[in-house]
Amino acid sequence: MFRRVLIANRGEIALRILRSLRTLGIEAVMIHGREDRLSTPVRLADEAIHIARDDPLASYLDIEAIVAAAKEVGADAVHPGYGFLAENPVFAERLEQEGITFIGPSSKVLRLLGDKITAREAMSRAGLPIAQGSPGPISDPKEATDIAKQIGFPVIIKAAAGGGGIGMQVVQKQEEFESALKLCQGRALSAFGDDRVFLEKFIEGAQHIEFQVLGDGTRAVHFGERFCSIQRRHQKILEEGPWLTEEVREDIGNRVVAGAEAVGYKGLATFEFLRDSSGEFYFLEVNPRVQVEHTVTEMITGFDLVSLGIRIASGENLPLLQSDISISGHAIQARLNAENPRTLEPSPGRLWECHWPSGPGVRVDSHAHTGYDMPPSFDSLLAKLIVWGRDRDEAVRRLDAALSETLILGVDTLIPLHRAILSEEDFRNRDVTITYLEEHAELLE
Ligand code: MV4
């Protein structure tokens, strides 16, 4: 097992990783920028290294400075959390060269999955369902138009180097196709330095469902699904699980396990899918890291996923069988972003008062506290409120009670929006697709 691990992240996930390291008896070292020098995870860490930069984000993105910090403090491994360098194959490779473990998949697997064309191809070969689309990258407009006509409109053009909704174009009819293709290629080139794009049938009225996976490089298991359709501009707001019948979970679960094993996946992963109104699944992409909403799965399975990811990275084989994993009850996570609940604009500032809810089945993951300055330069996630109930109805009631008990003075939060969603009829009836917030503009009034 590792003796010392460097956490190359900030905020709530840095604190979450620190908790697992403490549980495992591993020393925790943090890097941090100026804004975070007094933050809770930095104060709790066994050692902290300040990477001073003018741009607040730069402290968490400077590969060479972080590698140097890991060497200086004698870290055996680096945990990247989510965002920043978590999916960066160059970072993973630099650590590999220095003999420091990157807690996550190999740089080779990060490259394969980071390219949405090779990821799609690998997962299709492993037996995952994919939307009808171009077999590889398309560049010639005439050839591309032929493929689009064959698939049938609407189609979606996606950047190979994209993901998470960056660089996509939906095309409704043939007349608009060629200009959309050029636009998408141009944007992909300027955003990623790679103009390769591919085509898919556009799936309408879909739900967003993802599977939690853990692999050890040889074998993999899944921890069921999360339902994550409630989002705006690809930023999720509320996640819950379970969502599927046991039969469907077993079918898709077996396939994601085969997909993870086919690429020799090591660590935590999330397999993202769309599910259309007739119940068909379409693989979208693999997120090769711990996710913000891993907590939902922890609540319904009882496993400490972050600790399992660290143990696997240290060289342990998967310590559990698929039959050791079962799902109990229902969990919902509300992201308490420091944002205006109507405009969803960030609301940075000082927290004059903070009272967190508690009670049966209530969990709060947050680095924030009374007196904390919510910086304007980072993601606006202030806290995650996660509840567990024996069924969805109990989870909804507990979440509403916990939201009503939460006091955060000084900044705006999404609490009023969450409470409005919880009492909305379509949400109550589980009648939710990825366009839920656009279709319920009244919730933002
Ligand atoms: C799609 C799609 C419809 N059809 N692909 C957005 C995130 C990226 N992972 C892929 N995305 C989508 N891909 C096909 N063939 C619709 C989306 C999409 C979406 C997916 C999941 C959650 C929210 C979304 C919001 C808008 C579009």
Residues whose N, C-alpha, C, O or C-beta is under 5 A from the ligand:
A	BS01	MV4	A131 I156 G163 G164 G165 E200 K201 F202 I203 H208 L284 I434
